[in-house]
Amino acid sequence: MMILLILSLSVKAFDTPNDGGGSITIEVVGLNGDLKNGYVYRNSMEDTTFELRGLISRTSYKYVDDGAENGKEYLYKVELEFDDTTLTLFTGPVSAKAQWYDPTRTSVLIFLIIFSGFVLWFIQLARKNPEGLFIRKIPALDAIDEAVGRSTEMGKPTFFIHGLSGITDAGTLAALTILRRVSSKVAEYETPLIVTNYDPIVMAASSETVKQAYAEVGKIDNFNEKNIVYLTYEQFGYTAGVDGLMIRENPGAVFLQGYFYAESLILAETGHSVGAIQIAGTTAATQLPFFIAACDYVLIGEETLAASSYIGREPVMLGSVKGSDYGKLFIMIFIGIGVIFATIATILNIKGNSILMNAFNTFMGWL
């Protein structure tokens, strides 16, 4: 019996399909559960020494060598241990390479093409008529004028508080766009503006943003660089510094924009305690409940990232936001159809209609 088993065994090594390269799969053919241990060794055909790479799986009878170099040929030796014998098999040479296309991800490619189509189409429409492309109103952005106007009427400064992320974060870039809008209104109303920063690079960008906004409304002489404040690169040290400034300066409006962590509620509660109107915005989903509870207006998630398009009406950004919304709507509809089909398939399975059940399962697998 063991002799028949040994004669039926073979081993093959091949480039792992549909991957990014650097991987070779070794498979033992003809095993039926009698394997005790299986060891995989490899050499690079540059020497005769075989290096232990790993163990053959006792369920799939395969081993995936993820440490291969693309384009380099390897030989493999497989030692199979049974209860009463050990068998050594060789295979190769074989090399790994990257595949440029994974057929199992065809559905993702189709969705990407459709999504990109929506974006490109709306960019073209925005270039023809930027004002004609409707984007729903965002109350938090519309309230900027109200907040700055309130500070002006009360004779109090306006605070703009950056989050704890760096200049490469999308939320920080969106915050700078909002800062430019706030700075324009502050310069126009001649209201003091204090911008607090956690990151020195963000501070430099904030200074240039505010200075440019003052220049655009012809009030460059009113720009005070000392009001663009860098505090510290330590989370709660920054929080304590901002709270101290708010209590001393007693602002009439506070803007909390960027990515925040545990300090979000502390900052928002301090702003609320001084009676300021507060407009917050963050992509940190875990901090949104605190802002919603303590602030007057909140930019929720993607609304923060869409602020640049809403404020600037720049065609490419405007079309991208509109196109991505329609792309997401298409995907949601497609998911809804999939849910309906899955429900129908379950009902058919209960009733024993195996042919239609298999058809639905095939479609759902493609999804």
C-alpha positions as CSV (number, residue, x, y, z in Angstrom):
1,M,0.0,0.0,0.0
2,M,2.8,2.4,0.9
3,I,4.6,1.6,-2.3
4,L,1.5,2.5,-4.4
5,L,1.2,5.8,-2.4
6,I,4.9,6.6,-3.1
7,L,4.5,5.9,-6.8
8,S,1.4,8.1,-7.1
9,L,3.1,11.1,-5.4
10,S,4.6,14.0,-7.3
11,V,5.5,17.6,-6.4
12,K,5.2,20.7,-8.5
13,A,6.3,24.3,-8.1
14,F,4.8,27.2,-9.9
15,D,4.6,31.0,-9.8
16,T,1.8,31.9,-7.4
17,P,-1.1,33.2,-9.7
18,N,-2.7,36.6,-9.5
19,D,-0.2,38.2,-7.1
20,G,2.3,41.0,-7.1
21,G,5.3,38.7,-7.5
22,G,7.9,37.4,-5.1
23,S,5.9,34.2,-4.4
24,I,6.2,30.6,-5.5
25,T,3.7,27.8,-4.6
26,I,4.9,24.3,-3.9
27,E,2.1,21.6,-4.1
28,V,2.3,17.9,-3.4
29,V,0.0,15.9,-5.7
30,G,-1.4,12.5,-4.7
31,L,-1.6,12.8,-0.9
32,N,-4.7,11.5,0.9
33,G,-4.1,12.4,4.6
34,D,-1.3,10.0,5.4
35,L,1.3,12.7,5.7
36,K,3.0,13.1,9.1
37,N,5.4,16.1,8.3
38,G,6.4,17.8,5.1
39,Y,9.5,20.0,4.8
40,V,10.3,22.4,2.0
41,Y,13.9,23.3,1.1
42,R,15.1,25.7,-1.5
43,N,18.3,26.7,-3.3
44,S,18.9,29.5,-5.9
45,M,20.9,27.3,-8.4
46,E,24.0,29.3,-7.5
47,D,25.1,26.7,-4.9
48,T,24.2,23.2,-3.9
49,T,23.0,24.0,-0.4
50,F,19.3,23.7,0.3
51,E,17.7,26.1,2.8
52,L,14.7,25.1,4.9
53,R,11.8,27.4,4.0
54,G,8.8,25.9,5.8
55,L,6.3,23.1,6.2
56,I,3.8,21.6,3.8
57,S,0.2,22.2,5.0
58,R,-1.4,19.0,6.1
59,T,-4.8,20.1,4.8
60,S,-4.1,21.7,1.4
61,Y,-0.7,19.9,0.8
62,K,0.8,23.3,-0.3
63,Y,3.4,25.7,0.8
64,V,3.7,29.3,-0.4
65,D,7.2,30.7,-0.5
66,D,6.8,34.4,-0.1
67,G,10.5,35.1,0.0
68,A,11.4,34.6,-3.7
69,E,13.1,37.2,-5.9
70,N,11.3,38.0,-9.1
71,G,13.0,36.5,-12.2
72,K,15.4,34.4,-10.2
73,E,15.3,30.6,-10.7
74,Y,15.0,28.3,-7.7
75,L,15.1,24.5,-7.1
76,Y,13.0,23.0,-4.4
77,K,13.4,19.8,-2.4
78,V,10.4,18.4,-0.5
79,E,10.9,15.8,2.3
80,L,7.7,13.9,3.2
81,E,7.6,11.9,6.4
82,F,5.1,9.1,6.8
83,D,4.7,6.7,9.7
84,D,7.2,4.2,8.4
85,T,9.2,6.0,5.6
86,T,10.5,9.3,4.4
87,L,10.3,10.4,0.7
88,T,12.4,13.1,-0.9
89,L,11.1,14.8,-4.1
90,F,12.7,17.6,-6.2
91,T,11.1,20.2,-8.5
92,G,12.2,23.2,-10.5
93,P,13.7,25.3,-11.8
94,V,10.9,27.9,-11.3
95,S,10.9,31.7,-10.9
96,A,8.4,34.3,-9.6
97,K,7.0,37.2,-11.5
98,A,4.3,39.8,-10.9
99,Q,1.0,39.6,-12.8
100,W,-0.3,42.9,-14.1
101,Y,-3.9,41.8,-14.0
102,D,-5.8,39.7,-11.5
103,P,-8.9,38.2,-13.2
104,T,-10.6,37.6,-9.8
105,R,-10.8,41.4,-9.4
106,T,-12.6,42.1,-12.7
107,S,-15.7,43.4,-10.8
108,V,-13.5,46.0,-9.0
109,L,-12.1,47.2,-12.4
110,I,-15.6,47.6,-13.8
111,F,-16.7,49.6,-10.7
112,L,-13.5,51.7,-11.0
113,I,-14.2,52.5,-14.7
114,I,-17.8,53.5,-13.9
115,F,-16.8,55.6,-10.9
116,S,-14.1,57.4,-12.9
117,G,-16.6,58.0,-15.7
118,F,-18.9,59.8,-13.4
119,V,-16.0,62.0,-12.0
120,L,-14.7,62.9,-15.5
121,W,-18.2,63.7,-16.8
122,F,-19.0,66.1,-13.9
123,I,-15.6,67.7,-14.2
124,Q,-16.5,68.6,-17.8
125,L,-19.9,69.9,-16.7
126,A,-18.3,72.0,-14.0
127,R,-15.8,73.5,-16.4
128,K,-18.6,74.6,-18.7
129,N,-20.7,76.1,-15.9
130,P,-19.3,75.9,-12.3
131,E,-22.3,77.8,-10.8
132,G,-24.8,75.5,-12.5
133,L,-23.5,72.4,-10.8
134,F,-25.6,72.0,-7.6
135,I,-24.0,70.8,-4.4
136,R,-26.3,70.7,-1.3
137,K,-25.8,73.4,1.2
138,I,-23.5,72.7,4.2
139,P,-24.9,74.7,7.2
140,A,-21.5,74.7,9.0
141,L,-19.9,76.5,6.1
142,D,-22.8,78.9,5.6
143,A,-22.5,79.8,9.3
144,I,-18.9,81.1,8.9
145,D,-20.2,84.7,8.1
146,E,-22.5,84.5,11.1
147,A,-19.8,83.4,13.5
148,V,-17.3,86.0,12.4
149,G,-20.0,88.7,12.4
150,R,-20.9,87.8,16.0
151,S,-17.3,88.1,17.1
152,T,-17.2,91.5,15.4
153,E,-20.4,92.8,17.0
154,M,-19.2,91.7,20.5
155,G,-15.7,93.1,20.0
156,K,-14.1,89.7,20.6
157,P,-11.4,87.8,18.6
158,T,-12.0,84.8,16.4
159,F,-10.2,81.5,17.2
160,F,-9.1,79.0,14.6
161,I,-7.8,75.7,16.2
162,H,-6.0,73.2,14.1
163,G,-6.1,69.5,14.9
164,L,-3.2,67.2,15.7
165,S,-2.4,66.0,12.2
166,G,0.4,67.1,9.9
167,I,0.4,68.9,6.6
168,T,0.0,65.7,4.6
169,D,-3.3,64.8,6.1
170,A,-6.3,65.5,4.0
171,G,-8.2,67.0,6.9
172,T,-5.4,69.5,7.5
173,L,-5.5,70.6,3.9
174,A,-9.3,71.0,4.1
175,A,-8.8,73.0,7.3
176,L,-6.5,75.4,5.5
177,T,-9.1,76.0,2.9
178,I,-11.7,76.8,5.6
179,L,-9.1,79.0,7.3
180,R,-8.7,81.0,4.1
181,R,-12.4,81.7,4.0
182,V,-12.5,82.6,7.7
183,S,-9.4,84.9,7.3
184,S,-11.1,86.8,4.4
185,K,-14.1,87.5,6.5
186,V,-12.1,88.5,9.6
187,A,-9.9,90.8,7.4
188,E,-13.0,92.3,5.9
189,Y,-14.7,92.9,9.3
190,E,-11.3,93.9,10.9
191,T,-11.7,91.4,13.7
192,P,-8.7,89.9,15.5
193,L,-7.9,86.3,14.4
194,I,-5.8,83.9,16.5
195,V,-4.7,80.6,14.9
196,T,-3.3,77.9,17.2
197,N,-1.0,75.2,15.7
198,Y,0.2,71.8,16.9
199,D,2.6,71.3,14.0
200,P,5.3,73.9,13.0
201,I,4.9,73.1,9.3
202,V,1.1,73.6,9.6
203,M,1.9,76.9,11.3
204,A,3.9,78.1,8.4
205,A,1.2,77.1,6.0
206,S,-1.4,78.8,8.2
207,S,0.6,82.0,8.3
208,E,0.8,82.2,4.5
209,T,-2.9,81.3,4.1
210,V,-4.0,84.1,6.4
211,K,-1.5,86.6,4.9
212,Q,-2.8,85.9,1.4
213,A,-6.4,86.3,2.5
214,Y,-5.7,89.7,4.1
215,A,-3.9,90.7,0.9
216,E,-6.8,89.7,-1.3
217,V,-9.3,92.0,0.5
218,G,-6.8,94.8,0.6
219,K,-6.1,94.7,4.4
220,I,-2.6,93.4,4.4
221,D,-1.5,96.1,7.0
222,N,-3.9,94.5,9.5
223,F,-2.2,91.1,9.3
224,N,-0.4,90.3,12.6
225,E,2.0,87.3,12.3
226,K,2.2,87.0,16.1
227,N,-1.4,85.8,16.1
228,I,-0.4,82.7,14.2
229,V,0.7,80.7,17.3
230,Y,2.7,77.6,17.7
231,L,2.2,75.9,21.1
232,T,3.7,72.5,21.4
233,Y,4.0,69.1,19.7
234,E,2.6,67.3,22.8
235,Q,-1.1,66.4,22.7
236,F,-2.3,67.6,26.1
237,G,0.2,70.3,26.4
238,Y,-1.3,71.7,23.2
239,T,-4.8,71.3,24.7
240,A,-3.9,73.1,27.9
241,G,-2.3,75.9,25.9
242,V,-5.3,76.4,23.7
243,D,-7.7,76.3,26.7
244,G,-5.6,78.9,28.5
245,L,-5.7,81.2,25.4
246,M,-9.5,80.8,25.1
247,I,-10.1,81.7,28.7
248,R,-7.8,84.7,28.6
249,E,-8.9,86.1,25.2
250,N,-12.6,85.1,25.5
251,P,-13.3,84.6,21.8
252,G,-16.7,85.2,20.2
253,A,-16.3,82.4,17.6
254,V,-14.2,79.2,17.7
255,F,-13.4,77.0,14.6
256,L,-12.1,73.5,15.4
257,Q,-10.8,72.0,12.2
258,G,-8.7,69.0,11.4
259,Y,-8.1,65.6,13.0
260,F,-8.6,65.4,16.7
261,Y,-8.2,62.8,19.4
262,A,-9.2,62.6,23.1
263,E,-8.7,66.4,23.4
264,S,-11.7,67.2,21.2
265,L,-14.2,67.3,24.1
266,I,-11.9,69.3,26.3
267,L,-11.4,72.0,23.6
268,A,-15.1,72.1,22.7
269,E,-16.2,72.3,26.3
270,T,-13.9,75.2,27.0
271,G,-15.2,77.1,23.9
272,H,-18.7,76.5,25.1
273,S,-17.9,77.7,28.6
274,V,-16.7,81.1,27.3
275,G,-19.9,81.5,25.3
276,A,-18.4,81.3,21.8
277,I,-20.3,80.1,18.7
278,Q,-18.4,77.0,17.6
279,I,-18.0,75.4,14.2
280,A,-16.1,72.1,14.2
281,G,-15.1,69.7,11.4
282,T,-13.2,66.4,11.5
283,T,-12.8,63.1,9.7
284,A,-12.2,61.3,13.1
285,A,-15.5,59.4,13.4
286,T,-14.8,58.6,17.1
287,Q,-14.7,62.3,18.0
288,L,-17.8,63.5,16.1
289,P,-20.2,62.8,19.0
290,F,-18.3,65.1,21.3
291,F,-18.3,67.9,18.7
292,I,-22.0,67.4,17.9
293,A,-22.8,67.6,21.7
294,A,-20.7,70.7,22.4
295,C,-20.6,72.7,19.2
296,D,-23.2,74.8,17.3
297,Y,-22.3,73.5,13.8
298,V,-20.3,70.4,12.7
299,L,-18.8,69.3,9.4
300,I,-19.3,65.5,9.5
301,G,-16.6,63.3,7.9
302,E,-16.6,63.9,4.1
303,E,-18.2,67.3,4.5
304,T,-14.8,68.5,5.8
305,L,-13.1,67.2,2.7
306,A,-15.8,68.7,0.4
307,A,-15.3,72.1,2.0
308,S,-12.7,73.2,-0.6
309,S,-15.1,72.5,-3.5
310,Y,-18.0,74.1,-1.7
311,I,-16.1,77.3,-0.9
312,G,-13.9,77.7,-4.0
313,R,-16.2,76.3,-6.7
314,E,-13.0,75.2,-8.6
315,P,-14.2,73.0,-11.5
316,V,-12.0,70.0,-11.0
317,M,-12.7,69.7,-7.3
318,L,-16.4,70.5,-7.8
319,G,-16.7,67.8,-10.5
320,S,-14.8,65.3,-8.4
321,V,-17.2,65.7,-5.4
322,K,-20.3,65.5,-7.6
323,G,-19.0,62.6,-9.6
324,S,-17.9,60.6,-6.5
325,D,-21.4,61.1,-5.0
326,Y,-23.0,59.6,-8.1
327,G,-20.5,56.8,-8.1
328,K,-21.3,56.0,-4.5
329,L,-25.0,56.1,-5.4
330,F,-24.4,53.6,-8.2
331,I,-22.5,51.2,-5.9
332,M,-25.3,51.5,-3.2
333,I,-27.9,50.6,-5.8
334,F,-25.8,47.7,-7.0
335,I,-25.4,46.4,-3.4
336,G,-29.1,46.7,-2.9
337,I,-29.7,44.6,-6.0
338,G,-27.2,42.0,-4.6
339,V,-29.1,41.9,-1.3
340,I,-32.4,41.3,-3.1
341,F,-30.8,38.5,-5.2
342,A,-29.3,36.9,-2.1
343,T,-32.7,36.9,-0.4
344,I,-34.3,35.3,-3.4
345,A,-31.6,32.7,-3.6
346,T,-32.1,31.8,0.1
347,I,-35.9,31.4,-0.6
348,L,-35.2,29.2,-3.6
349,N,-32.8,27.1,-1.6
350,I,-35.4,26.5,1.0
351,K,-37.9,25.4,-1.7
352,G,-35.3,23.1,-3.2
353,N,-34.9,24.9,-6.6
354,S,-31.2,24.0,-7.0
355,I,-30.8,25.2,-10.6
356,L,-31.9,28.8,-9.9
357,M,-30.0,28.7,-6.6
358,N,-26.8,27.9,-8.4
359,A,-27.4,30.7,-10.9
360,F,-27.9,33.3,-8.1
361,N,-24.9,32.0,-6.2
362,T,-22.7,32.4,-9.4
363,F,-23.9,36.0,-9.7
364,M,-23.3,36.8,-6.1
365,G,-19.8,35.3,-6.2
366,W,-19.0,37.7,-9.1
367,L,-20.3,40.6,-6.9
